[in-house]
Amino acid sequence: PLSLSCIFNLFLGRNLQLLGKGCQSPDQGLNPGGREVIQNSKEVLSLLQEKNPAFKPVLAVIQAGEDNLMQEINQKLAEEAGLNITHICLPADSSEDEIIDEILKINEDSRVHGLALQISETSFSSKILHALKPEKDVDGVTDVNLGKLVRGDAHDCFVSPVARAVIELLEKSGVNLDGKKILVIGAHGSLEATLQCLFQRKGSMTMSSQWKAPQLQSKLHEADVVIFGSPKPEEVPLSWIQQGTTVLNCSHDFLSGKWLQIGSPGIHGHSLIAEDVSLLAAALRIQNMVGSGRRWLREQQYRRWKLHCLKLQPLSPVPSDIEISRAQTPKAVDVLAKEIGLLEDEIEIYGRSKAKVRLSLLERLKDQADGKYVLVAGITPTPLGEGKSTVTIGLVQAMTAHLNVNSFACLRQPSQGPTFGVKGGAAGGGYAQVIPMEEFNLHLTGDIHAITAANNLLAAAIDTRILHENTQTDKALYNRLVPSVNGIREFSKIQLARLKKIGLKTSSPSFLQNQGVQQKIRLSISPADRSVQRVLDTNDRFLRKITGRGTQRKAQFDIAVASEIMAVLALTDSLKDMKERLGRMVVASDKNGQPVTADDLGVTGALTVLMKDAIKPNLMQTLEGTPVFVHAGPFANIAHGNSSVLADKIALKLVGEEGFVVTEAGFGADIGMEKFFNIKCRASGLVPNVVVLVATVRALKMHGGGPSVTAGVPLKKEYTEENLQLVADGCCNLKKQIQIAQLFGVPVVVALNVFKTDTRAEIDLVCELAKQAGAFDAVPCYHWSVGGKGSVDLAWAVSEAAHKGSRFQFLYDVQLPIVEKIRTIAQAVYGARDIELSSEAQSKIDRYTEQGFGNLPICMAKTHLSLSHQPDKKGVPKDFILPITDVRASIGAGFIYPLVGTMSTMPGLPTRPCFYDIDLDTETEQVQGLF
């Protein structure tokens, strides 16, 4: 028989020859078992890629020190199996923190599905192991994977490839492990623990020892099988190993050549397994990688969320909204994000309870089927509002917390103006709220501030260009717009785009030295035809009209949410699309009546930079811990009044095919819902499944002829006492709003938002009349007083209606003339006999048509307090002429908006604003008085 030393030398030489630079095949040095592992991995990966062609798992190996041979083995085996591999090579003396920095980068890279550490045993500190993400730990060294193995959950964890290779090689060599005494020498940490666990499962008695242990010789005498977990020191003689003992080396140093030092030829009678553990382990790591990729793909597919819902303990009487909000402790937002399937690198956390979600999620989930799409709209409201936000939140709390159905609410971000004015916040109410409500209503993550900054930069750019063109010659203007720096003039990228637009096909500034050509760089903006006003997120009536210092130009401020940039944010579907929309915003007309855009001003890139974070939806949660996106809040009169397309699209992917996304449209169905269908759905390409139409007994009584309702004034007795006749008469408005939804082919479920003064007879009457009017169902809702439990019936009704199917259609063809589209909305939706255009409106329509904007959808700017243009006309007004006083355009957002009467874009504060009650406890830093 050959000595141990001779066998080691022969085997090492064979592997070095096969796996060195001249190796032609990555698996030539593998035993048949290793080749089979690679082949099986390749076949499994091919099957996964048949259904997911773009999928290719990536293994990252962090290596400290030079080990080119092992690097080459990993590379060749990965290529053979069809994986990608990336090596991060660090110096051998890299510190713990340097290694951890690299681990954290890999953890956050969603393209990488597995991470292996090729570092010295002494470098495997607890800090390094805790930094490693368990789901990427394909070497099975983390506590999470070891814990699952010990508990018997080997199918749900990664098991050390080295330990698995040891077991497989012993069994394939004919060693019966049952009842054998196994001695593992020189192994540390996870390898030692995994070997002990696996051997015990095979019925073996396992002993462990380090090389310098005083009992080593006696243990070697007892052992049937000896496993070398690290290189044998020279002072330990091979003669200590009994004849007939099976010896297997699983030290990585075997391949590096250090095993040539074990010396002492001439020792006979040992059964050395002449197969290399490192090679088989490398193959098994590839197998783990494929398993990691399969698990990752499975997680991208629809699954029921394992959501930890927050328990409610409703009180009676119901406390104030802020008291309820503060009594509930929200989950950490990173916990919520993980529960709903977001990856760590897909969220940007703001504090403890808010996070932005990155748009990269859409690419990751592009093959995921969308969930059901539900719109919450309302009947024509009282000035107090009828609770659409509260119904939206109650519905998703019912679906997710009580029916275990994935659901997402998508809400608009409220303006701070009304929060400090008379309306208060918009986080829902009672036990159906978004929390923390003070963070929802104040600042959030700064999106509205970003819009304010971008809008005002644009306004300043317009005034600046007018000023400098009025005060400089062509040559002086040109020299300042295209300055010579170190004797060289260069156009910026956006200036080149402007030259191309006006027909100058040149990139050479010298071409524009000609005086006549230089004049073409003027925009010649007509000051009277600029359309961008400065904005502020505060109600301030004294900014409705201002006069510029040193000029006679009249101007105004708008509320920030009236900015076209807000509408752009709400309708965009990508960063690229947002930049293009910002660039094509028409900010003025020139003196020849041609449109001047943000691109012409050269400000598009700067606007996009200011908006680059605002485009990411904001993740929050309801009182019961279910997810909410809060994103964008365009005006519901001069804009379309809906939350963002991006929030809806991301939510539809996250809930999966059987889930629900519930979004809300501003004002009544005649305004918010009509714009949702004709504007938002055109922009998004999404098709709604159900409309939830919110009604209240209070609003129906008003439409039935009840006294006027005024914010801040107590309700008359007609609203607090039973009056079936008023309710029945007012249901004409509910019936009309149901018919409007049916124009679009979408089933309607009426949600009656119940107040404590409503009687059972009134509730039953409304539900019965709603179903007679064509509603799929009508359900009373009690979420305000008890949370999601009070909207379970509504959730069931919505689910049934969604499965009925939608025959969605647009109300009009955008190719129709602008006037015909306005007339269609006025007659089919509002019930008008006809429209009447002012001369100003007709002139604007002619101009927009001539400029090529005639094929845009229509966004009617009309009072929300009546189906007609007159706020005091309740119920269903008939036979009226709808006056169109003006027509304006939001070209970047993508719609034309006719004005029906006078439309204020800067609210004022009431006599007693909400801010009288808002305060801060300076001891606890808690906000008080919000509602």
Solvent accessible surface area in square Angstrom, and as a share of the most:
residue,aa,sasa,rsa
1,P,141,0.89
2,L,101,0.50
3,S,6,0.04
4,L,5,0.03
5,S,12,0.08
6,C,53,0.32
7,I,35,0.18
8,F,8,0.03
9,N,67,0.34
10,L,118,0.59
11,F,16,0.07
12,L,6,0.03
13,G,38,0.37
14,R,105,0.38
15,N,0,0.00
16,L,75,0.37
17,Q,145,0.65
18,L,45,0.23
19,L,4,0.02
20,G,20,0.19
21,K,195,0.83
22,G,56,0.54
23,C,13,0.08
24,Q,156,0.69
25,S,30,0.20
26,P,26,0.16
27,D,27,0.14
28,Q,78,0.35
29,G,4,0.04
30,L,7,0.04
31,N,20,0.10
32,P,94,0.59
33,G,8,0.07
34,G,0,0.00
35,R,92,0.34
36,E,106,0.48
37,V,13,0.07
38,I,3,0.02
39,Q,86,0.38
40,N,63,0.33
41,S,3,0.02
42,K,81,0.34
43,E,88,0.39
44,V,44,0.25
45,L,3,0.01
46,S,54,0.35
47,L,113,0.56
48,L,31,0.15
49,Q,48,0.21
50,E,130,0.58
51,K,175,0.74
52,N,31,0.16
53,P,113,0.71
54,A,89,0.69
55,F,15,0.06
56,K,91,0.39
57,P,0,0.00
58,V,25,0.14
59,L,1,0.00
60,A,0,0.00
61,V,1,0.01
62,I,0,0.00
63,Q,4,0.02
64,A,24,0.18
65,G,14,0.13
66,E,163,0.73
67,D,27,0.14
68,N,108,0.55
69,L,32,0.16
70,M,10,0.04
71,Q,49,0.22
72,E,44,0.20
73,I,3,0.02
74,N,3,0.02
75,Q,63,0.28
76,K,41,0.17
77,L,1,0.01
78,A,0,0.00
79,E,108,0.48
80,E,55,0.25
81,A,1,0.01
82,G,24,0.23
83,L,5,0.03
84,N,65,0.33
85,I,23,0.12
86,T,53,0.31
87,H,36,0.16
88,I,33,0.17
89,C,77,0.46
90,L,29,0.15
91,P,88,0.56
92,A,83,0.64
93,D,129,0.67
94,S,19,0.12
95,S,54,0.35
96,E,64,0.29
97,D,83,0.43
98,E,91,0.41
99,I,4,0.02
100,I,21,0.11
101,D,76,0.40
102,E,34,0.15
103,I,0,0.00
104,L,83,0.41
105,K,127,0.54
106,I,16,0.08
107,N,12,0.06
108,E,98,0.44
109,D,32,0.16
110,S,37,0.24
111,R,177,0.64
112,V,7,0.04
113,H,13,0.06
114,G,0,0.00
115,L,0,0.00
116,A,3,0.02
117,L,15,0.07
118,Q,32,0.14
119,I,20,0.10
120,S,62,0.40
121,E,85,0.38
122,T,131,0.76
123,S,34,0.22
124,F,57,0.24
125,S,36,0.23
126,S,73,0.47
127,K,113,0.48
128,I,1,0.01
129,L,32,0.16
130,H,129,0.58
131,A,18,0.14
132,L,5,0.02
133,K,28,0.12
134,P,40,0.25
135,E,77,0.34
136,K,17,0.07
137,D,0,0.00
138,V,0,0.00
139,D,17,0.09
140,G,2,0.02
141,V,18,0.10
142,T,3,0.02
143,D,84,0.44
144,V,74,0.42
145,N,6,0.03
146,L,30,0.15
147,G,24,0.23
148,K,49,0.21
149,L,4,0.02
150,V,100,0.57
151,R,161,0.59
152,G,42,0.41
153,D,45,0.23
154,A,43,0.33
155,H,159,0.71
156,D,60,0.31
157,C,10,0.06
158,F,8,0.03
159,V,18,0.10
160,S,8,0.05
161,P,2,0.01
162,V,38,0.22
163,A,0,0.00
164,R,56,0.20
165,A,0,0.00
166,V,0,0.00
167,I,13,0.06
168,E,44,0.20
169,L,4,0.02
170,L,0,0.00
171,E,77,0.34
172,K,124,0.52
173,S,59,0.38
174,G,66,0.64
175,V,27,0.15
176,N,101,0.52
177,L,6,0.03
178,D,96,0.50
179,G,59,0.57
180,K,63,0.27
181,K,73,0.31
182,I,0,0.00
183,L,0,0.00
184,V,2,0.01
185,I,0,0.00
186,G,0,0.00
187,A,2,0.02
188,H,84,0.38
189,G,55,0.53
190,S,22,0.14
191,L,24,0.12
192,E,40,0.18
193,A,43,0.33
194,T,1,0.00
195,L,0,0.00
196,Q,55,0.24
197,C,16,0.10
198,L,29,0.14
199,F,0,0.00
200,Q,113,0.50
201,R,119,0.43
202,K,83,0.35
203,G,37,0.35
204,S,9,0.06
205,M,98,0.44
206,T,27,0.16
207,M,29,0.13
208,S,31,0.20
209,S,8,0.05
210,Q,72,0.32
211,W,27,0.10
212,K,176,0.75
213,A,29,0.22
214,P,124,0.78
215,Q,101,0.45
216,L,1,0.01
217,Q,78,0.34
218,S,59,0.38
219,K,50,0.21
220,L,3,0.01
221,H,86,0.38
222,E,89,0.40
223,A,6,0.05
224,D,57,0.29
225,V,1,0.01
226,V,0,0.00
227,I,0,0.00
228,F,2,0.01
229,G,7,0.07
230,S,19,0.12
231,P,55,0.34
232,K,17,0.07
233,P,34,0.21
234,E,131,0.59
235,E,119,0.53
236,V,8,0.05
237,P,49,0.31
238,L,4,0.02
239,S,70,0.45
240,W,65,0.23
241,I,8,0.04
242,Q,64,0.28
243,Q,144,0.64
244,G,60,0.58
245,T,3,0.02
246,T,14,0.08
247,V,1,0.00
248,L,1,0.00
249,N,11,0.06
250,C,8,0.05
251,S,5,0.03
252,H,72,0.32
253,D,34,0.18
254,F,6,0.03
255,L,2,0.01
256,S,59,0.38
257,G,17,0.17
258,K,108,0.46
259,W,4,0.01
260,L,93,0.46
261,Q,119,0.53
262,I,12,0.06
263,G,29,0.27
264,S,66,0.43
265,P,94,0.59
266,G,37,0.36
267,I,50,0.25
268,H,91,0.41
269,G,34,0.32
270,H,27,0.12
271,S,58,0.37
272,L,24,0.12
273,I,17,0.09
274,A,48,0.37
275,E,60,0.27
276,D,9,0.05
277,V,1,0.01
278,S,10,0.06
279,L,6,0.03
280,L,2,0.01
281,A,3,0.02
282,A,2,0.01
283,A,0,0.00
284,L,1,0.00
285,R,30,0.11
286,I,3,0.02
287,Q,58,0.26
288,N,15,0.07
289,M,0,0.00
290,V,4,0.02
291,G,21,0.20
292,S,6,0.04
293,G,0,0.00
294,R,111,0.41
295,R,50,0.18
296,W,53,0.19
297,L,16,0.08
298,R,135,0.49
299,E,84,0.38
300,Q,18,0.08
301,Q,103,0.46
302,Y,66,0.25
303,R,84,0.31
304,R,126,0.46
305,W,14,0.05
306,K,179,0.76
307,L,29,0.14
308,H,119,0.53
309,C,27,0.16
310,L,20,0.10
311,K,173,0.73
312,L,38,0.19
313,Q,159,0.71
314,P,58,0.36
315,L,110,0.55
316,S,110,0.71
317,P,121,0.76
318,V,33,0.19
319,P,35,0.22
320,S,51,0.33
321,D,28,0.15
322,I,12,0.06
323,E,99,0.44
324,I,8,0.04
325,S,5,0.03
326,R,77,0.28
327,A,89,0.69
328,Q,29,0.13
329,T,97,0.57
330,P,22,0.14
331,K,15,0.07
332,A,22,0.17
333,V,2,0.01
334,D,67,0.35
335,V,72,0.42
336,L,0,0.00
337,A,1,0.01
338,K,148,0.63
339,E,25,0.11
340,I,2,0.01
341,G,20,0.19
342,L,9,0.04
343,L,37,0.19
344,E,109,0.49
345,D,25,0.13
346,E,4,0.02
347,I,18,0.09
348,E,40,0.18
349,I,87,0.44
350,Y,74,0.28
351,G,65,0.63
352,R,140,0.51
353,S,5,0.03
354,K,20,0.08
355,A,0,0.00
356,K,1,0.00
357,V,0,0.00
358,R,89,0.33
359,L,37,0.19
360,S,65,0.42
361,L,0,0.00
362,L,37,0.19
363,E,111,0.50
364,R,38,0.14
365,L,8,0.04
366,K,105,0.44
367,D,113,0.58
368,Q,26,0.12
369,A,45,0.35
370,D,60,0.31
371,G,10,0.10
372,K,37,0.16
373,Y,5,0.02
374,V,1,0.00
375,L,0,0.00
376,V,0,0.00
377,A,0,0.00
378,G,3,0.03
379,I,2,0.01
380,T,1,0.00
381,P,13,0.08
382,T,2,0.01
383,P,60,0.38
384,L,72,0.36
385,G,33,0.32
386,E,10,0.04
387,G,23,0.22
388,K,31,0.13
389,S,23,0.15
390,T,12,0.07
391,V,0,0.00
392,T,0,0.00
393,I,0,0.00
394,G,0,0.00
395,L,0,0.00
396,V,0,0.00
397,Q,0,0.00
398,A,0,0.00
399,M,3,0.01
400,T,11,0.06
401,A,29,0.22
402,H,82,0.37
403,L,40,0.20
404,N,86,0.44
405,V,31,0.18
406,N,3,0.02
407,S,0,0.00
408,F,0,0.00
409,A,0,0.00
410,C,0,0.00
411,L,3,0.01
412,R,62,0.23
413,Q,8,0.04
414,P,18,0.11
415,S,12,0.08
416,Q,27,0.12
417,G,2,0.02
418,P,39,0.25
419,T,1,0.01
420,F,64,0.27
421,G,0,0.00
422,V,78,0.45
423,K,131,0.55
424,G,3,0.03
425,G,16,0.15
426,A,28,0.22
427,A,2,0.02
428,G,21,0.21
429,G,6,0.06
430,G,0,0.00
431,Y,11,0.04
432,A,0,0.00
433,Q,0,0.00
434,V,0,0.00
435,I,1,0.00
436,P,21,0.13
437,M,3,0.01
438,E,33,0.15
439,E,57,0.25
440,F,1,0.00
441,N,2,0.01
442,L,35,0.17
443,H,108,0.48
444,L,13,0.06
445,T,21,0.12
446,G,21,0.20
447,D,3,0.01
448,I,5,0.03
449,H,77,0.35
450,A,21,0.17
451,I,0,0.00
452,T,24,0.14
453,A,45,0.35
454,A,0,0.00
455,N,6,0.03
456,N,42,0.22
457,L,68,0.34
458,L,2,0.01
459,A,0,0.00
460,A,39,0.30
461,A,23,0.18
462,I,0,0.00
463,D,35,0.18
464,T,66,0.38
465,R,32,0.12
466,I,23,0.12
467,L,102,0.51
468,H,72,0.32
469,E,15,0.07
470,N,104,0.53
471,T,93,0.54
472,Q,33,0.15
473,T,91,0.53
474,D,18,0.09
475,K,122,0.52
476,A,28,0.22
477,L,4,0.02
478,Y,1,0.00
479,N,50,0.26
480,R,159,0.58
481,L,55,0.27
482,V,4,0.02
483,P,68,0.43
484,S,59,0.38
485,V,97,0.56
486,N,147,0.75
487,G,70,0.68
488,I,107,0.54
489,R,63,0.23
490,E,132,0.59
491,F,26,0.11
492,S,55,0.35
493,K,174,0.74
494,I,41,0.21
495,Q,48,0.21
496,L,63,0.31
497,A,55,0.43
498,R,46,0.17
499,L,6,0.03
500,K,158,0.67
501,K,119,0.50
502,I,50,0.26
503,G,51,0.49
504,L,19,0.10
505,K,192,0.81
506,T,32,0.18
507,S,80,0.52
508,S,47,0.30
509,P,18,0.12
510,S,76,0.49
511,F,107,0.45
512,L,0,0.00
513,Q,96,0.43
514,N,90,0.46
515,Q,100,0.44
516,G,48,0.46
517,V,27,0.15
518,Q,5,0.02
519,Q,106,0.47
520,K,104,0.44
521,I,17,0.09
522,R,47,0.17
523,L,7,0.03
524,S,43,0.28
525,I,7,0.03
526,S,17,0.11
527,P,57,0.36
528,A,97,0.75
529,D,55,0.28
530,R,21,0.08
531,S,69,0.45
532,V,18,0.10
533,Q,44,0.20
534,R,65,0.24
535,V,2,0.01
536,L,68,0.34
537,D,14,0.07
538,T,66,0.38
539,N,10,0.05
540,D,43,0.22
541,R,106,0.39
542,F,169,0.71
543,L,39,0.20
544,R,90,0.33
545,K,178,0.75
546,I,55,0.28
547,T,71,0.42
548,G,32,0.30
549,R,240,0.88
550,G,83,0.80
551,T,72,0.42
552,Q,157,0.70
553,R,68,0.25
554,K,151,0.64
555,A,18,0.14
556,Q,60,0.27
557,F,38,0.16
558,D,18,0.09
559,I,1,0.01
560,A,0,0.00
561,V,7,0.04
562,A,11,0.09
563,S,7,0.04
564,E,36,0.16
565,I,2,0.01
566,M,1,0.00
567,A,2,0.01
568,V,1,0.00
569,L,0,0.00
570,A,0,0.00
571,L,3,0.01
572,T,0,0.00
573,D,55,0.28
574,S,39,0.25
575,L,83,0.41
576,K,146,0.62
577,D,26,0.14
578,M,0,0.00
579,K,93,0.39
580,E,80,0.36
581,R,25,0.09
582,L,0,0.00
583,G,2,0.02
584,R,100,0.37
585,M,3,0.01
586,V,24,0.14
587,V,0,0.00
588,A,2,0.01
589,S,5,0.03
590,D,25,0.13
591,K,137,0.58
592,N,131,0.67
593,G,28,0.27
594,Q,90,0.40
595,P,30,0.19
596,V,6,0.03
597,T,17,0.10
598,A,0,0.00
599,D,57,0.29
600,D,8,0.04
601,L,22,0.11
602,G,36,0.34
603,V,12,0.07
604,T,4,0.02
605,G,32,0.30
606,A,47,0.36
607,L,0,0.00
608,T,15,0.09
609,V,96,0.55
610,L,68,0.34
611,M,1,0.00
612,K,101,0.43
613,D,52,0.27
614,A,2,0.02
615,I,3,0.02
616,K,32,0.14
617,P,0,0.00
618,N,0,0.00
619,L,0,0.00
620,M,0,0.00
621,Q,0,0.00
622,T,0,0.00
623,L,0,0.00
624,E,7,0.03
625,G,0,0.00
626,T,0,0.00
627,P,0,0.00
628,V,0,0.00
629,F,0,0.00
630,V,0,0.00
631,H,0,0.00
632,A,1,0.00
633,G,7,0.07
634,P,1,0.00
635,F,34,0.14
636,A,5,0.04
637,N,20,0.10
638,I,14,0.07
639,A,6,0.05
640,H,0,0.00
641,G,0,0.00
642,N,0,0.00
643,S,0,0.00
644,S,0,0.00
645,V,0,0.00
646,L,0,0.00
647,A,1,0.00
648,D,0,0.00
649,K,47,0.20
650,I,0,0.00
651,A,0,0.00
652,L,3,0.01
653,K,32,0.13
654,L,13,0.07
655,V,1,0.00
656,G,0,0.00
657,E,91,0.41
658,E,82,0.37
659,G,0,0.00
660,F,6,0.02
661,V,0,0.00
662,V,0,0.00
663,T,0,0.00
664,E,12,0.05
665,A,0,0.00
666,G,0,0.00
667,F,53,0.22
668,G,0,0.00
669,A,0,0.00
670,D,1,0.01
671,I,1,0.00
672,G,0,0.00
673,M,0,0.00
674,E,0,0.00
675,K,1,0.00
676,F,0,0.00
677,F,0,0.00
678,N,0,0.00
679,I,4,0.02
680,K,0,0.00
681,C,3,0.02
682,R,62,0.23
683,A,35,0.27
684,S,12,0.07
685,G,61,0.58
686,L,22,0.11
687,V,84,0.48
688,P,0,0.00
689,N,29,0.15
690,V,0,0.00
691,V,0,0.00
692,V,0,0.00
693,L,0,0.00
694,V,0,0.00
695,A,0,0.00
696,T,0,0.00
697,V,2,0.01
698,R,29,0.11
699,A,0,0.00
700,L,0,0.00
701,K,2,0.01
702,M,7,0.03
703,H,12,0.05
704,G,15,0.14
705,G,63,0.61
706,G,15,0.14
707,P,39,0.25
708,S,96,0.62
709,V,11,0.06
710,T,71,0.41
711,A,39,0.30
712,G,80,0.77
713,V,81,0.47
714,P,114,0.72
715,L,64,0.32
716,K,108,0.46
717,K,135,0.57
718,E,52,0.23
719,Y,9,0.03
720,T,61,0.35
721,E,100,0.45
722,E,89,0.40
723,N,47,0.24
724,L,72,0.36
725,Q,118,0.52
726,L,25,0.12
727,V,0,0.00
728,A,37,0.29
729,D,65,0.34
730,G,0,0.00
731,C,10,0.06
732,C,53,0.31
733,N,0,0.00
734,L,1,0.00
735,K,100,0.42
736,K,30,0.13
737,Q,0,0.00
738,I,0,0.00
739,Q,76,0.34
740,I,1,0.00
741,A,0,0.00
742,Q,80,0.36
743,L,62,0.31
744,F,0,0.00
745,G,18,0.17
746,V,3,0.02
747,P,15,0.09
748,V,2,0.01
749,V,0,0.00
750,V,0,0.00
751,A,0,0.00
752,L,0,0.00
753,N,10,0.05
754,V,21,0.12
755,F,69,0.29
756,K,192,0.81
757,T,56,0.33
758,D,22,0.12
759,T,39,0.23
760,R,138,0.51
761,A,43,0.33
762,E,0,0.00
763,I,6,0.03
764,D,72,0.37
765,L,47,0.23
766,V,0,0.00
767,C,13,0.08
768,E,87,0.39
769,L,49,0.24
770,A,0,0.00
771,K,94,0.40
772,Q,126,0.56
773,A,18,0.14
774,G,38,0.36
775,A,10,0.07
776,F,73,0.30
777,D,39,0.20
778,A,7,0.05
779,V,11,0.06
780,P,32,0.20
781,C,1,0.00
782,Y,76,0.29
783,H,0,0.00
784,W,104,0.36
785,S,38,0.25
786,V,55,0.31
787,G,0,0.00
788,G,0,0.00
789,K,143,0.60
790,G,13,0.13
791,S,1,0.01
792,V,32,0.19
793,D,96,0.50
794,L,0,0.00
795,A,0,0.00
796,W,137,0.48
797,A,4,0.03
798,V,0,0.00
799,S,25,0.16
800,E,100,0.45
801,A,0,0.00
802,A,3,0.03
803,H,113,0.51
804,K,124,0.53
805,G,34,0.33
806,S,32,0.21
807,R,188,0.69
808,F,41,0.17
809,Q,104,0.46
810,F,80,0.33
811,L,33,0.16
812,Y,13,0.05
813,D,81,0.42
814,V,29,0.17
815,Q,128,0.57
816,L,68,0.34
817,P,84,0.53
818,I,3,0.02
819,V,31,0.18
820,E,69,0.31
821,K,0,0.00
822,I,0,0.00
823,R,62,0.23
824,T,38,0.22
825,I,0,0.00
826,A,0,0.00
827,Q,76,0.34
828,A,38,0.29
829,V,0,0.00
830,Y,1,0.00
831,G,26,0.25
832,A,7,0.06
833,R,138,0.51
834,D,46,0.24
835,I,16,0.08
836,E,107,0.48
837,L,44,0.22
838,S,41,0.26
839,S,98,0.63
840,E,86,0.39
841,A,0,0.00
842,Q,68,0.30
843,S,61,0.39
844,K,32,0.13
845,I,8,0.04
846,D,78,0.40
847,R,71,0.26
848,Y,23,0.09
849,T,75,0.44
850,E,143,0.64
851,Q,34,0.15
852,G,55,0.53
853,F,33,0.14
854,G,17,0.16
855,N,73,0.37
856,L,34,0.17
857,P,15,0.09
858,I,0,0.00
859,C,0,0.00
860,M,1,0.00
861,A,0,0.00
862,K,1,0.00
863,T,24,0.14
864,H,50,0.22
865,L,35,0.18
866,S,1,0.00
867,L,1,0.00
868,S,1,0.01
869,H,48,0.22
870,Q,73,0.33
871,P,66,0.41
872,D,107,0.56
873,K,95,0.40
874,K,61,0.26
875,G,5,0.05
876,V,34,0.20
877,P,21,0.13
878,K,158,0.67
879,D,98,0.51
880,F,22,0.09
881,I,58,0.29
882,L,0,0.00
883,P,36,0.23
884,I,1,0.00
885,T,56,0.33
886,D,20,0.11
887,V,0,0.00
888,R,95,0.35
889,A,20,0.15
890,S,8,0.05
891,I,13,0.06
892,G,0,0.00
893,A,3,0.02
894,G,16,0.16
895,F,1,0.00
896,I,0,0.00
897,Y,26,0.10
898,P,0,0.00
899,L,9,0.04
900,V,6,0.03
901,G,25,0.24
902,T,137,0.80
903,M,34,0.15
904,S,61,0.39
905,T,13,0.07
906,M,2,0.01
907,P,41,0.26
908,G,17,0.17
909,L,52,0.26
910,P,48,0.30
911,T,140,0.81
912,R,142,0.52
913,P,6,0.04
914,C,10,0.06
915,F,94,0.39
916,Y,133,0.51
917,D,72,0.37
918,I,36,0.18
919,D,90,0.46
920,L,87,0.43
921,D,42,0.22
922,T,115,0.67
923,E,156,0.70
924,T,80,0.47
925,E,131,0.59
926,Q,73,0.32
927,V,28,0.16
928,Q,78,0.35
929,G,27,0.26
930,L,4,0.02
931,F,101,0.42
